[in-house]
C-alpha cells in the first residue's frame, strides 16, 4: 500500500476539514496566497535594487603596520663583528 494513495489523501483532507472548518481553511488559503505574493514582490524589488546600484570597486589589499620595529638584516661585516666578540 502506498503512503499517498487516493484513499489516504481523501481521509487526510476530511480530517483537516473537520479540525479547521471551511471558513478557517479559506482564510488560511487567502493568507498564504498574500504571503507568497508579498515574498515574490520583495524578491523583484531586491533584483531591481541590485541592478540599479553601480558595482562596487574592488577592495585593495593594504599591509597593516606591525607594532614591533622592523628587524635589521645582518650584513657580512656585522656577522664578522659578532663572531669576534664571541671568540674573545
N, C-alpha and C positions, 0 to 999 in steps of 0.2 A: 504494500500500500504506500502510495506517495504521501508525503507530508502536506503538499499543497494540491490535493485533488479537489475537484469542484465541490464535493460534499463538505470537505473540511473548510474551504473558503466560505461556503454558504453558512455553516454553523458559526464561524468567527464573525461574519457580518451580522447575523442575528443577535449574537451576544453583545456586540458593540452597540447595536441599535437599541437593545433593551437597557443596557447600562447607561448610555448617554442620552438617548431620546433623539427624535428627529430634529427638534429645534436646536438643540445643542450641537448636533452634527453639522447643521447648516452654518451656524455661526463659526464653528471651528474651521470649516472649509473656506468661508469667506476671509477669515482672519489669516489663514495660511496663504491664501492667494494674494492678499495685500502684502504680506511679509515677503513673498517671493518677488512681487513687482518692485517693492522698495529696494530689495537686495540687487536686482538687476539694474535699476536706475542708478544706484550708488556705484555699481561697477562701471557703468557707462560714463558717469561723471569722473571717476578716477582715471579712466582711459583718456578722456578729453583733457583732464588736467595734466596728465603725463605727456601728451603730445604738444600741449601749448607751451610748456616750460622749455627754455633753452637748455641744451645739455650742459652739465656741469663740467668745468675744465678738470683735467686730471690733476690729482694731487702730486706735488713734488716731494721727493724724499729729502728730508733735512737731517743733518747729523746733530745729535744732541751733545752739547759740550759736557765733558765729564768734570767732576769736582776735583779730581786729582790732577796735579800738574803733569804735563807730558814728560815721559821718560826720555832721557837723552841717550842717543846712541853712542856706544863706545867706539872710539877710533883706535887705530893701531898704537898711537903714542900713549893714549890713556891706558890701554891694556898693558903696555910695557911698564908704565909707572906703577901700576898696581902690582905687577909681578915683582918689581924691585922692592916694593915696600914689604911684601910678604916674605921675601927671601932674607931680608935684613933682620 
